[in-house]
Amino acid sequence: MTSGPQAFPPRPVRGVRARYVFQSGCPSAVADATVDFEPWEEGVHLESARDATVYGGPVPAEELARYHGALVEGVRAELAEQLPGAVAALAIVVHRTVVHDTDTSEYAYRRAGRVAVREVLAVLDGDAPSRRPKDHGRRQRN
């Protein structure tokens, strides 16, 4: 029996932090969203949770739609690189979106979409990083 391409994701992965922050001067790039990756029909579908929130001030609906669209673009691009041949059958459910009035951009949300895919793949591989602060082995001088 031959199996066809695998569908992504194979199971729900909820509470994924899609975050990209790059600050080295002006302009900076800020994108931060919390999303669920849910198995769905073929393709990448976007929806907002009933209780979805936006932090950072009032954002026009068209602008928010552009940021979420860019997030989806980033997800698609990263899936194509990380899982060539896999079939995306995915609903991205947005629960929380953070915007900054000057530093949030579609570019930042595309990058955040890529980060989200890497986070989901780590969870699915069982390699999710610990959320505890790392001990960098700093020693006190005598």
N, C-alpha and C positions, 0 to 999 in steps of 0.2 A: 504494500500500500504506500503510495507516495503522498506526501502531504504538501499542500501549497504553501505559499508565503504565510508567515505568522502575522496575526493581527496585533497591533499595538494600540493600547496596552492590554496585556493578558488579563489583568484584574484592576480594580479601582486603586488609585493612589491618591489619597486625600490630604489636604493641608499642605500642598507643595508651595514653598516660598520661591517665587520668581523675582529675583532681586538683582539689579545691576546698578552699582553706584561707582562713578568714576569722578574723582575730584582732584584736579591738578591745577586749578585756576579757573578762569572764566572762559568759555562756558563749561559747566560741569554736566554730567549725565546722571539722572536719577530716575529709576523705575523700580517699583516695588508692588508686587501683587501676591495675593494668596489664592491659589486655585486648586481645583480637583481635576485629576485626569480620570475620566470614566470611559469604559468600553462603550462604543456606540456604533452607529452605522459607518460604512466606509467613508473616509474623508476626515477632515478636522473641523469640528463644529464648535461654535462659541455660544455660551449663554451666561447670563448673570443669575446668580442665586437670588432667591426672593428677598433675602436679608442682606444683599450686597451693600457695602459701604464704600464711600470715597473719602479719603482724608487729604487735607491740604488745601481746602477751600473749594468754593463752588467751581465746577468745571462744566462748560457747555457740553451737552450730550454728543454733539458732533466730534468734539475734541476727544472725549472719552472713547468714543467708537473708534477713532483713529489709533489711539494708544492700544486698545484691545486688539484691533486688527493687526497692528505691528507685532504684538505678542504672539498671535497665531502665525504670522509670517516667520518669526524666529523659531517657533516650535517646528514648523514644517521643514525649515532649512536644517535644523539640527538633527531631526529624525532622518532626513535624506542622507546626511553624513554619517551618523552613528549606526543606523540600521538600514543600509541599502537593501532594497528588495522587500522590506517589511511593508505591510499594508496598514496605513494609519486608519484606524476605526475608533475615533476618539472624540469625546465631548470635553471641552475645557470649560469648567464651571468657575466663574470668577466670584470670589467672596469678598475680597478686599482689594482696593486699588489706592495707592498713594501717589500723589502728584505734587510737584513743586512748581510754583508759578513761573519760574524762569529756567529751571534745569531739567524738567521732564520733557522728553521728546520721543518721537516714534523710533528713532535710532536706539535710545535706551531701552524701550520696550521690546524691540526686536532682540536685543542682546539678552534681556531678561527671559524671553521665550526660550532661547538657547540654554540658558542656565537651568530653567525649569526641567527641560528634557534630561539634562545630565543628573539632576537631583532624582528624578523618577527612575532613571536607569540604575542609579546607585541603590535606591530602595529595592527595586526588583532583583538586583543582584545580591542583595543582603549585605551590601557594603556601605550602608548609610553612615556618614561620619557622626561621631558622638557630638552632642551639642554642648558638652562640658568644655570649659576653657582649657586650653592646652598648657601644660607645664613645659616651658621652654628651657628648663634646666639652668635657670639663672642662679648664680651663687653670690653670696655676700662676700665682699672683700674683708679680710681681717686687718 
